[in-house]
Amino acid sequence: MARIVTGNRGQEIGRSVSLRLAQLASQRLAPREYGKIEERVHVLVTGGAGYIGSHTAKILAQAGMQPVVLDNLQRGHREAVKWGPLIEADIGDWSALDRVFAQYPIDAVFHFAAFAYVGESMRAPELYFRNNLVNTLNLLDTMRSRNVQKIVFSSTCATYGNPLQIPITEDHIQQPVNPYGESKRMVERLLHWYGRIHDLRWVALRYFNAAGADPERELGENHDPETHLVPLAIRAAMDPKQPLEIYGTDYDTPDGTAIRDYLHVTDLAEAHLAALRYLDTGGPSDAFNLGTGRGHSVREVIAMVEKVSGRKVPVREVGRRAGDPACLIADATKSAGQMGWRPRHSTLQEIVETAWNWKVRSSH
Ligand SMILES: NC(=O)c1ccc[n+]([C@@H]2O[C@H](COP(=O)([O-])OP(=O)(O)OC[C@H]3O[C@@H](n4cnc5c(N)ncnc54)[C@H](O)[C@@H]3O)[C@@H](O)[C@H]2O)c1
């Protein structure tokens, strides 16, 4: 049956979300003290079987909300969906999406579903424009027809392209240098126009480098193929036959390797709740960087993996990859000031320890 969200219900939900988040923040809400399922705030988590989406579903449940995961499992994992229903469907499938909005009282959407490999996007841009852009248009139109007005979108620092200044602020020019970044930039433009014309309320979170794993070891990072540094360094530490490739040792950085801003996936997940609270308390639609404001070089990450694991990380030095900037660091002052979000788990040590602990557990 179709469900209409009235203005009053919207305000009510806003109040209840803010209250739950405030309670959680002050640690007064024990994770099991939730209301009945039908009373909970429901969030549709597209791509919730993937790395960041699954961690965010857990944080939503801990905050007393109900994640409803929609994922086609092309690049996700069924076993990562543990805190609510999994609808196995594609966001490009209008009728499947419409059924979800009819079945569950969805209050907001966290939109993670996308393809996210820069290299693949340079070989097959059509995949990226179809999945990341066209399918998002489908999602926005279904939301509109079901009167769901809030969305938090997974954007990326790849929308900036090669940085002109470090740290990167949100008003840095957006000139993506690959179709992946371009597709995300285009979705940001969609959000802008749907906001102006159709009253969609949105937050675009421009993640820098997500890393780490659930501290309780229930979830972790498991991409196939894996392209991210922390899991690759851990794999090399566990299996010397798979050395870590270092792309470029002649950058203009203190140790010659590239520098990135690594953010713990739990901090990323919490930022989505902060973004929802921001929208619920009347914050205007906007884009925010998510990073720590500190960078670590490839060699620093390797040294930390060696320290945490007690093993050597075998490496193979290879040339630079085209389009890899020497340094990407976020200025996340705006996220702190306007959404009240700050990273709490993102020391390099905590990132590597949680990733290592999960990998050790999941390898048995
Ligand atoms: N991992 C990072 O460091 C990083 C950095 C910046 C931005 N992002 C963005 O964050 C989001 C999540 O990244 P991730 O690392 O968790 O990726 P992921 O591949 O682990 O998760 C994406 C999930 O979306 C699903 N999916 C893809 N297309 C779909 C479709 N059409 N319909 C239904 N499900 C679909 C996949 O099956 C997968 O489970 C992506 O949008 C990505 O672009 C990630």
The ligand as a Tripos MOL2 file, in Angstrom:
@<TRIPOS>MOLECULE
LIG
   44    48     1     0     0
SMALL
NO_CHARGES

@<TRIPOS>ATOM
      1 N1         35.7040    2.7200   -0.4190 N.am      1 LIG1
      2 C1         36.1370    3.9900   -0.5380 C.2       1 LIG1
      3 O1         37.2620    4.3160   -0.1130 O.2       1 LIG1
      4 C2         35.2540    5.0430   -1.1480 C.ar      1 LIG1
      5 C3         35.7500    6.3430   -1.3120 C.ar      1 LIG1
      6 C4         34.9350    7.3190   -1.8590 C.ar      1 LIG1
      7 C5         33.6150    7.0160   -2.2140 C.ar      1 LIG1
      8 N2         33.1490    5.7470   -2.0650 N.ar      1 LIG1
      9 C6         31.7620    5.4480   -2.4600 C.3       1 LIG1
     10 O2         31.1170    4.8060   -1.3740 O.3       1 LIG1
     11 C7         30.1630    3.8660   -1.8530 C.3       1 LIG1
     12 C8         30.4000    2.5230   -1.2150 C.3       1 LIG1
     13 O3         31.7300    2.1030   -1.4680 O.3       1 LIG1
     14 P1         32.2140    0.6480   -1.0260 P.3       1 LIG1
     15 O4         33.6940    0.6890   -0.9320 O.co2     1 LIG1
     16 O5         31.4220    0.1960    0.1470 O.co2     1 LIG1
     17 O6         31.8260   -0.1960   -2.3330 O.3       1 LIG1
     18 P2         31.2830   -1.6850   -2.4480 P.3       1 LIG1
     19 O7         31.5140   -2.1200   -3.8490 O.co2     1 LIG1
     20 O8         31.8360   -2.5340   -1.3470 O.co2     1 LIG1
     21 O9         29.7160   -1.5240   -2.2020 O.3       1 LIG1
     22 C9         28.8290   -1.0930   -3.1920 C.3       1 LIG1
     23 C10        27.6190   -2.0020   -3.1310 C.3       1 LIG1
     24 O10        26.6450   -1.5340   -4.0660 O.3       1 LIG1
     25 C11        26.0750   -2.6520   -4.7160 C.3       1 LIG1
     26 N3         25.5780   -2.1770   -6.0180 N.ar      1 LIG1
     27 C12        26.2940   -1.6260   -7.0220 C.ar      1 LIG1
     28 N4         25.4740   -1.2910   -8.0290 N.ar      1 LIG1
     29 C13        24.2070   -1.6360   -7.6470 C.ar      1 LIG1
     30 C14        22.9300   -1.5290   -8.2580 C.ar      1 LIG1
     31 N5         22.7790   -1.0320   -9.4880 N.pl3     1 LIG1
     32 N6         21.8550   -1.9690   -7.5800 N.ar      1 LIG1
     33 C15        21.9900   -2.4930   -6.3430 C.ar      1 LIG1
     34 N7         23.1740   -2.6200   -5.7070 N.ar      1 LIG1
     35 C16        24.2750   -2.1960   -6.3590 C.ar      1 LIG1
     36 C17        27.1990   -3.6730   -4.8230 C.3       1 LIG1
     37 O11        26.7130   -4.9910   -4.9910 O.3       1 LIG1
     38 C18        27.9240   -3.4660   -3.4990 C.3       1 LIG1
     39 O12        27.4080   -4.3070   -2.4790 O.3       1 LIG1
     40 C19        30.2850    3.8610   -3.3850 C.3       1 LIG1
     41 O13        29.2730    4.6880   -3.8960 O.3       1 LIG1
     42 C20        31.6570    4.4790   -3.6130 C.3       1 LIG1
     43 O14        31.7150    5.1590   -4.8520 O.3       1 LIG1
     44 C21        33.9360    4.7460   -1.5400 C.ar      1 LIG1
@<TRIPOS>BOND
     1     1     2 1
     2     2     3 2
     3     2     4 1
     4     4     5 ar
     5     4    44 ar
     6     5     6 ar
     7     6     7 ar
     8     7     8 ar
     9     8     9 1
    10     8    44 ar
    11     9    10 1
    12     9    42 1
    13    10    11 1
    14    11    12 1
    15    11    40 1
    16    12    13 1
    17    13    14 1
    18    14    15 2
    19    14    16 1
    20    14    17 1
    21    17    18 1
    22    18    19 2
    23    18    20 1
    24    18    21 1
    25    21    22 1
    26    22    23 1
    27    23    24 1
    28    23    38 1
    29    24    25 1
    30    25    26 1
    31    25    36 1
    32    26    27 ar
    33    26    35 ar
    34    27    28 ar
    35    28    29 ar
    36    29    30 ar
    37    29    35 ar
    38    30    31 1
    39    30    32 ar
    40    32    33 ar
    41    33    34 ar
    42    34    35 ar
    43    36    37 1
    44    36    38 1
    45    38    39 1
    46    40    41 1
    47    40    42 1
    48    42    43 1
@<TRIPOS>SUBSTRUCTURE
     1 LIG1         1 GROUP 0 **** ****
